[in-house]
Amino acid sequence: MNYRAVLNILGALLISIALAMSLPLAFSLYYQEGDAGDFLVSMIITMVVGLLLVLFNRHHTELRTREGFAIVVLSWTFAAAFGALPFVFSGAIPSYTDAFFETMSGFSTTGASILTDIEALPHGLLFWRSLTHWLGGMGIIVLSLAILPFLGVGGMQLFKAEVPGPAPDKLSPRIKETAKILYGVYVLITALETVLLMAGGLSLFDALCHTFGTVATGGFSTKNASIAHFDSLYVESVIMVFMVLAGTNFALHYRFLSKQWGVYTSDREFRFYFRILLFCILLVTGMLFLINKLELGESVRAAAFQVISITTTTGYATADFEQWSTAGQLMMLLLMFVGGCAGSTGGSIKIVRIMLIFKHGLNELQKLLHPNAFLPIRLGGRIVSPEVMTNILAFFVIYMGIFTVGSLVMAMMGLDIITATSSVAATLGNIGPGLATIGPTDNYAHIPLFGKWLLSFFMLLGRLELYTVIVLITPAFWKK
């Protein structure tokens, strides 16, 4: 392990995080709510540490796969550790554990919160809280590759370790160009949603914050009641459309913008993703209409928003689904294991893995009837290699294993079974709200100290898709 090369990159990342803090600092100065000095101190500390790490390790730039994995995992940890400073120094979140939880929730685009009164926070802190979503959405590593040319050395190792999905969709031969393409699409979608939300009556501040939470599938809101605060069908509709787009492979957006008009309808994963959303919306609408006795229009509106929000792992809410029937709540829990498409900002298991697991199961059934038949698994006309299928099946087993053990540990802390299981599902899947005492109208403030650190770890695991983190903590990784 080339430790000094790792520290050099981490230093550069801390510098970029310090520079990012200048944006919420501008809002702090504008609104004059007393948190500008706290941001300034946080920026100085983060910048100084970053500069020292770069200064003492500036000649060490050689990166291999091992360093790539270490940098990715440690960068998310460093981002949360230093990103928590404004919350602590301002006194808005006095406990460092709570501040780290909130910031890791932001950078990992989880949206789980310990705050009991969100609207009491100064505008600067609220903006920083939402900005962590946007920075984490496509990955702070890819962001750095796009804006800091000197990180281009060994960039593919970082890209493979960070980009969500079973395999990165390499749009350009050069990783730096790929990062620029992805962020170009990301910025374009961000700008478009911001304009549309402002057209619906939101201020620039609220429009930006809720756009950050949407395109990053994060879910942090500036309002205690989340999107329900606005009580606007227009605002909900705009956010629903962009949640669907954020849960779609960003490579498809780029190709559509390159005038490949049929790219969505020809993509097997997107079609499966869209069908899941449509089927679940219809199913939940029926539950709300028949069991909860809501009006048909109200049932469709509530079902559509909540299903899209949970499936894409955004976590915004317009209804308290804890008040739904048991069947409706169970649907929300099951959707926490679905997630968006590969190459999206969504979390959880991902659509493409679920597709291939279903295909594998059907193949096994056919082999019982035709044991000598050659039945390859195909996706988009291409045969999926056995190695990829083994990786996906192993991922699913590990994911469910972590969910099971994590739920047991959380239950041992005195939480009820629904809170325990949904807290792990919601953090491991980077969703945010769960059920019972951590539902859409509740928060994670009451979770025990160790539980918050454990759930923060699950957020990191989920955001980096398990393997990146697990590889780093195995003894074999550290052997020469």
TIPALO-523030 format. One record per residue (C-alpha): residue in three letters; x, y, z negated. Coordinates in steps of 0.05 Angstrom, whole numbers, plus 5000, padded with zeros to 4 digits. Layout:
N
ALAXYZ...
//
This chain:
480
MET500050005000ASN502850675021TYR500251054959ARG503251714979ALA499651705047VAL493151565010LEU494352144963ASN496052605021ILE489252465055LEU485552524989GLY488853194978ALA486453435046LEU479453195030LEU479353574964ILE481454205001SER475554115048ILE470854014989ALA473454644956LEU472255035021ALA465154735025MET463755034956SER464455724986LEU457455635018PRO453655554952LEU458156094923ALA455356574976PHE448256404953SER450456494880LEU453057194896TYR446757364935TYR441857154881GLN446257384823GLU444056834775GLY450556774737ASP453556154768ALA458356484817GLY464156464767ASP462955724755PHE463455574829LEU469756004834VAL473155614778SER470954954808MET473655164876ILE480355374847ILE481254724808THR479254294867MET483654694915VAL489754684870VAL489353934859GLY488453824934LEU494254284952LEU498853934902LEU497053244929VAL498453485000LEU504753864982PHE508153284946ASN505952764998ARG505853165063HIS511052735099HIS507252085087THR502151985142GLU502651255163LEU495950915154ARG494150185162THR487649815150ARG489249735076GLU490350475066GLY484050625106PHE479550225058ALA482950534997ILE482051245024VAL474651145040VAL472850874971LEU477151364932SER474851954974TRP467551844953THR469851774881PHE474052404884ALA468452784919ALA463552604864ALA468652734808PHE470553434832GLY463753594861ALA460753514792LEU464854094764PRO459954664782PHE454354304745VAL458654204682PHE461754904680SER455055244690GLY451854844634ALA446254624680ILE448453904668PRO452853914606SER454253164606TYR459752974655THR456552284663ASP450052604685ALA453753104730PHE457752534763PHE451252124772GLU447852724805THR453752874850MET454952144870SER447552114885GLY448452714930PHE454652494969SER452051784976THR445352075001THR441551694947GLY437352254919ALA436651954849SER436552524798ILE437352624723LEU434453324726THR427753434690ASP426554134715ILE429654234784GLU426754924795ALA430355184733LEU437155124768PRO440355734801HIS439955764877GLY447455654884LEU447254984847LEU441054764884PHE444454914950TRP450754534929ARG446553954907SER443253914976LEU449754065013THR452853434983HIS447553055021TRP449353375086LEU456753255076GLY455652535057GLY450552395111MET455252215167GLY461052125120ILE466152605092ILE471552195126VAL468552285195LEU467453025178SER474753105162LEU476852755225ALA472553235265ILE475253875234LEU482253705209PRO486453465269PHE492253245226LEU487852675198GLY487552365267VAL493451925250GLY490751225237GLY483751485245MET480650845271GLN482150485206LEU478151015169PHE472551005220LYS471650255216ALA471350285140GLU466550865136VAL461450865193PRO454850545171GLY452449905204PRO455349215222ALA460149525273PRO461850235292ASP459150475359LYS465350775390LEU462951315438SER469751575457PRO476751255463ARG479351735411ILE476651725340LYS477252485334GLU472952575396THR467852065370ALA467452445304LYS466253095341ILE460752785383LEU457252495322TYR457653145284GLY455553545344VAL449053145347TYR448453195271VAL449053955272LEU444254025330ILE438853615294THR440154015230ALA439254675266LEU432954455301GLU429554205238THR431454835200VAL428255285253LEU421854855254LEU421254865178MET422155625177ALA416655665229GLY412255295178GLY413255845126LEU419355595088SER424856085069LEU431755985100PHE434155725034ASP428655195026ALA428955015100LEU436454885097CYS436054485032HIS430354045056THR433653955125PHE440053725091GLY435953215051THR432352975114VAL437852895166ALA442352565114THR436452135089GLY438152395020GLY431852664988PHE434153214941SER428853764939THR428954454910LYS422054334881ASN419853904822ALA414053614863SER418553474923ILE415153584991ALA408253554957HIS409854254931PHE408554565000ASP401954195011SER402854295086LEU401153785139TYR405754155187VAL411754125140GLU410453395126SER409853235200VAL416453585217ILE420053225161MET417052555181VAL419452635253PHE426452815230MET426652245179VAL425251765236LEU430752095277ALA435652065219GLY434151325210THR435851205284ASN442751045311PHE446051725325ALA449351425386LEU442451375417HIS441152115405TYR447752285439ARG445951855499PHE439052155503LEU442052855503SER446652605559LYS440252505600GLN439651745590TRP432151845580GLY430251115570VAL435450965517TYR430450905459THR425450455492SER430949995519ASP434249915451ARG431949275416GLU433649525347PHE429950185355ARG423749825381PHE423849355322TYR424949945275PHE419050325304ARG414549715301ILE416249605227LEU414450325211LEU407850295250PHE405749625221CYS407349835149ILE403850505157LEU397550145181LEU398049625125VAL398950145070THR393550585100GLY388749995094MET390749885021LEU389650615003PHE383050645040LEU380149985015ILE383249904945ASN384750614922LYS378450884956LEU381951484988GLU379051825049LEU381651545115GLY385352185134GLU388552245066SER390451505068VAL393951575135ARG397652205113ALA400051915047ALA401851235077ALA405651515136PHE410051975095GLN411651485040VAL412950895086ILE417651305131SER421151625071ILE422550965035THR424150555098THR429251075122THR431851125050THR430451875047GLY426451864983TYR422252484992ALA415152424964THR408352734977ALA404552234933ASP405651874868PHE405651154893GLU405850914821GLN398351084822TRP397250614880SER394949894874THR399849344855ALA400049134928GLY401749844950GLN407349894899LEU410049214920MET410249454992MET414450054971LEU419249594933LEU419949124993LEU421249705040MET427149914997PHE430849305026VAL429649495099GLY433450145114GLY434850505179CYS438450295242ALA445850155246GLY449650795260SER444351215224THR444951605159GLY440151105127GLY442250605075SER439949915050ILE440649265090LYS439349585159ILE434549395214VAL439549035258ARG441548555203ILE434348395187MET433048265261LEU438847795268ILE437147425203PHE430047305230LYS432947065296HIS437746605260GLY432046315219LEU427746185281ASN433745855315GLU434645385256LEU427245185261GLN428045045335LYS434244625322LEU430144175278LEU425844005339HIS431544025390PRO437943835351ASN442343795413ALA440044455444PHE444745045452LEU440945635424PRO445246255420ILE442746875383ARG442147465430LEU441448205418GLY440148665476GLY441948125526ARG448647985493ILE450347365453VAL451847505380SER458247155360PRO458246655302GLU463247105266VAL458347685267MET452647245243THR456946965186ASN458647685166ILE451247885166LEU448947265127ALA454547375076PHE452548105070PHE445347915056VAL447347395004ILE452147874969TYR447048444972MET441548024939GLY446547734890ILE448648434867PHE441248634864THR439648034820VAL445548104772GLY444848864770SER437448794752LEU439148314696VAL444448784668MET439749374670ALA434248964636MET439248784581MET439749524565GLY432549524543LEU429149754608ASP422649424629ILE423148934687ILE420049404739THR424649984721ALA430749524718THR429549194786SER427349824823SER433150234795VAL438049754826ALA434149704891ALA433550464895THR440950604882LEU443950024920GLY439550204979ASN441050954972ILE433651114966GLY432851514901PRO425951424869GLY423850744844LEU417950494804ALA415550534732THR419751034691ILE423951234752GLY418151354800PRO417351944847THR414752394791ASP420052154741ASN427652154738TYR433751764713ALA435252204653HIS433151674603ILE437651134632PRO443150924581LEU450151194591PHE453150544617GLY447050454662LYS448451124696TRP455650934711LEU453350254737LEU448050554781SER453151064807PHE457550474826PHE451550154862MET450550804901LEU457850764924LEU457050024941GLY450850154982ARG453550765018LEU459850405039GLU456049755055LEU458949305001TYR465049015036THR469249655035VAL468649704960ILE468848964944VAL475148864985LEU478649404945ILE477249064878THR479548374899PRO486548144875ALA488447924946PHE487848644970TRP493448874925LYS498248304941LYS504148444987
//
